[in-house]
Amino acid sequence: MIDYIKGELASLTPVLAVVEACGVGYALNISLNTYTQLQQRQEKDDAVKLFVHESLVAGGRDDSFTLYGFAHEDERSLYRLLITVSGVGANTARMILSSLTPADLINAIAAGDERILKAVKGIGLKTAQRIIIDLKDKLPVMEDSGARADRGEHKAEAMVNNEVKQEAISALTMLGFSPAPTAKVVVALLQQQPDMTVEQVVKLALKQIK
């Protein structure tokens, strides 16, 4: 499983980035949000790091293995949530993330704003409603600082170690716990004891999550 690819940006278009790492050129499908981020790094001639989602389609004549690249983990997380929604495939999810920033998408779903989602090409009313219903309770894990600040929540979480928080939430989610209550418990624990390790947070959270 590929988590991320880091290397030289060999070529870039609004829909595809080729990153060369250790002599291998990896072609990754990207959103316009990621394209904008990569353009800035290309101008600075910086090495790039893209978080990867792998898509394997098998069982027919057109077997395929496709890589999707994201400038930030939050965008990848949103993409992975979107493709769990019935009626939202890989290309539709990428279209959504090309039309809306992660913060705008989060705010639209949290507010139940069907109008913003329907403005995305290929998204009808039923699909917009389904996205809101299916993902509304899963958003706290993905929320970036800008979206939280808009609702007055960023200040409370500003002092926690974000890396430890994300790793602990990810571990607990993989164990089968719901993302929303998990995030609240993890943040509360780190506010009380900011120096805790991921292992310590997970062990304490297991005793508190209902």
ChimeraX attribute file (.defattr): number of C-alpha atoms within 10 A of each C-alpha:
attribute: neighborCount
match mode: 1-to-1
recipient: residues
	/A:1	6
	/A:2	9
	/A:3	11
	/A:4	14
	/A:5	17
	/A:6	14
	/A:7	19
	/A:8	19
	/A:9	22
	/A:10	14
	/A:11	13
	/A:12	17
	/A:13	13
	/A:14	16
	/A:15	15
	/A:16	18
	/A:17	24
	/A:18	19
	/A:19	25
	/A:20	19
	/A:21	15
	/A:22	9
	/A:23	9
	/A:24	10
	/A:25	16
	/A:26	17
	/A:27	18
	/A:28	23
	/A:29	22
	/A:30	26
	/A:31	27
	/A:32	21
	/A:33	20
	/A:34	23
	/A:35	22
	/A:36	13
	/A:37	14
	/A:38	25
	/A:39	15
	/A:40	11
	/A:41	14
	/A:42	17
	/A:43	8
	/A:44	9
	/A:45	11
	/A:46	13
	/A:47	15
	/A:48	17
	/A:49	18
	/A:50	23
	/A:51	21
	/A:52	22
	/A:53	20
	/A:54	13
	/A:55	12
	/A:56	9
	/A:57	10
	/A:58	10
	/A:59	7
	/A:60	7
	/A:61	6
	/A:62	8
	/A:63	9
	/A:64	11
	/A:65	10
	/A:66	12
	/A:67	16
	/A:68	22
	/A:69	29
	/A:70	26
	/A:71	21
	/A:72	16
	/A:73	16
	/A:74	17
	/A:75	23
	/A:76	21
	/A:77	18
	/A:78	21
	/A:79	22
	/A:80	14
	/A:81	18
	/A:82	22
	/A:83	17
	/A:84	15
	/A:85	17
	/A:86	11
	/A:87	15
	/A:88	20
	/A:89	14
	/A:90	14
	/A:91	13
	/A:92	18
	/A:93	22
	/A:94	22
	/A:95	18
	/A:96	24
	/A:97	24
	/A:98	19
	/A:99	19
	/A:100	20
	/A:101	16
	/A:102	25
	/A:103	18
	/A:104	16
	/A:105	20
	/A:106	23
	/A:107	20
	/A:108	18
	/A:109	22
	/A:110	18
	/A:111	11
	/A:112	17
	/A:113	15
	/A:114	20
	/A:115	13
	/A:116	17
	/A:117	25
	/A:118	17
	/A:119	15
	/A:120	17
	/A:121	11
	/A:122	13
	/A:123	21
	/A:124	15
	/A:125	13
	/A:126	12
	/A:127	18
	/A:128	22
	/A:129	18
	/A:130	17
	/A:131	24
	/A:132	21
	/A:133	15
	/A:134	15
	/A:135	17
	/A:136	18
	/A:137	15
	/A:138	18
	/A:139	19
	/A:140	18
	/A:141	21
	/A:142	22
	/A:143	21
	/A:144	16
	/A:145	14
	/A:146	14
	/A:147	20
	/A:148	18
	/A:149	15
	/A:150	11
	/A:151	9
	/A:152	10
	/A:153	13
	/A:154	16
	/A:155	10
	/A:156	13
	/A:157	16
	/A:158	13
	/A:159	12
	/A:160	19
	/A:161	16
	/A:162	13
	/A:163	9
	/A:164	21
	/A:165	22
	/A:166	17
	/A:167	16
	/A:168	24
	/A:169	27
	/A:170	17
	/A:171	14
	/A:172	22
	/A:173	16
	/A:174	11
	/A:175	10
	/A:176	8
	/A:177	16
	/A:178	16
	/A:179	19
	/A:180	17
	/A:181	17
	/A:182	23
	/A:183	25
	/A:184	15
	/A:185	20
	/A:186	25
	/A:187	26
	/A:188	15
	/A:189	20
	/A:190	21
	/A:191	17
	/A:192	10
	/A:193	12
	/A:194	16
	/A:195	13
	/A:196	16
	/A:197	15
	/A:198	18
	/A:199	13
	/A:200	12
	/A:201	24
	/A:202	24
	/A:203	12
	/A:204	13
	/A:205	22
	/A:206	15
	/A:207	8
	/A:208	13
	/A:209	15
	/A:210	10
